[in-house]
């Protein structure tokens, strides 16, 4: 068997790297005291290479920071930041102060880390409840995760969630989108559609039970990672 396309391509080059010219780090202020302060959204800007726009927030002490924008925010909006803030779109407060059923995003994994969860466009978590000094949040996958009540979060849903709804209509639009994403190879032919000589998934014996579908080599070389990589299970769940 000859080498696959990804093997011939090698481990990559700057061509395949993600854009790293972000506006700034979208995190809560470092070592934030969690005291209640008033702030204002002074600018909403495009964050190149990311799926959500950013908002620039200026506090009453003239300190500024950036956060992923939430749906419904606007320039000039007054918000509150810190413990005891009101439950309104764009406000930053402790997750322990959030009422159950409230959508939140940019949740800190540990108090002070600036925000780790629900940062992509359209993503959010839902507070389920508080028990034994632990806040339970429902993830998009359905998983229920525990958080420290002193972790900061933002009220709302991350903006930019509708970016994947509009269809492309023609191949040229998809072509230029892929060029904007760091020169990604487009179009990309499925291994399933290739001949057996070109790819492990190719050949006329499609959907063959004897063909390997799960690749255990999580850290394998380019070309070895085809199909389901280190999957726990495949196929539909049996009732």
C-alpha positions, -999 to 999 in steps of 0.1 A, spaced: 0 0 0 13 34 -9 15 62 16 -16 81 25 -20 118 17 -15 127 53 16 107 54 30 124 24 21 157 38 41 150 70 36 165 104 25 198 90 39 233 88 27 268 96 2 263 68 -19 241 91 -16 262 123 -46 280 137 -47 317 136 -30 331 168 -35 368 162 -63 371 188 -74 405 201 -64 396 236 -69 369 262 -106 366 269 -105 360 307 -116 375 339 -91 399 356 -62 381 372 -65 378 410 -99 394 409 -111 403 444 -147 393 436 -160 426 451 -190 439 433 -181 466 408 -199 483 379 -187 482 344 -196 491 308 -193 474 275 -174 499 254 -166 478 223 -177 447 205 -150 433 181 -143 405 158 -118 380 172 -100 365 143 -97 327 143 -123 323 170 -160 315 167 -173 342 190 -169 380 191 -153 397 221 -165 425 243 -143 450 259 -154 458 295 -142 489 314 -147 488 352 -153 519 374 -116 518 385 -106 522 347 -93 486 345 -104 468 313 -106 432 302 -121 411 274 -148 384 275 -167 364 248 -198 384 239 -232 371 249 -263 372 228 -282 405 233 -252 426 245 -246 460 230 -221 489 232 -229 511 262 -245 483 282 -241 487 319 -231 454 337 -221 443 372 -190 423 380 -184 404 412 -202 388 441 -238 399 446 -242 411 410 -277 410 395 -288 382 372 -288 400 339 -273 393 305 -236 399 304 -231 402 342 -202 384 359 -209 368 392 -201 338 414 -216 306 402 -229 300 437 -251 330 434 -268 319 401 -304 306 403 -310 271 389 -321 270 353 -300 301 344 -278 298 312 -241 307 319 -208 306 300 -171 312 305 -172 292 338 -140 289 358 -128 254 365 -110 267 397 -115 302 412 -91 326 396 -82 307 364 -101 333 342 -127 309 326 -124 275 309 -158 262 300 -185 273 274 -164 298 254 -173 288 218 -200 305 198 -235 294 208 -224 274 238 -237 276 274 -242 255 305 -273 253 328 -271 255 365 -290 226 380 -286 233 417 -263 236 448 -257 208 472 -230 203 499 -212 235 489 -209 222 453 -227 237 422 -239 213 396 -239 224 360 -254 205 330 -230 204 301 -241 203 264 -233 166 264 -258 159 292 -230 154 317 -235 169 352 -203 186 364 -193 199 398 -180 235 403 -167 255 432 -193 281 443 -166 308 442 -159 303 405 -169 332 383 -192 329 354 -211 351 329 -249 351 325 -262 344 290 -253 324 258 -221 330 238 -228 350 207 -220 336 172 -240 304 175 -258 309 142 -227 309 121 -231 273 109 -268 277 100 -264 295 67 -256 270 38 -227 276 15 -248 272 -18 -216 269 -39 -182 253 -36 -164 286 -41 -177 300 -8 -164 269 10 -131 272 -8 -125 308 4 -136 299 39 -110 272 41 -83 295 28 -93 320 55 -88 292 81 -51 289 76 -50 274 41 -67 241 49 -68 214 22 -101 215 4 -118 195 -9 -110 165 14 -119 132 -1 -133 105 23 -111 75 28 -143 54 24 -147 67 -12 -111 57 -22 -97 25 -36 -81 0 -13 -47 9 -24 -51 45 -14 -66 42 21 -74 15 47 -111 24 45 -112 21 7 -122 -7 -16 -154 -23 -28 -160 -41 5 -176 -11 21 -191 -15 55 -171 -47 58 -171 -63 93 -136 -75 88 -122 -40 82 -107 -23 113 -127 8 123 -111 17 156 -75 28 157 -59 25 191 -28 46 183 -37 79 199 -2 93 194 5 76 161 23 91 132 4 108 104 -15 83 84 -19 58 112 -48 78 127 -77 68 105 -113 61 115 -123 61 151 -92 69 172 -92 52 205 -130 50 206 -146 34 236 -174 21 215 -189 25 180 -223 20 164 -258 25 178 -265 16 214 -285 -15 219 -317 -9 239 
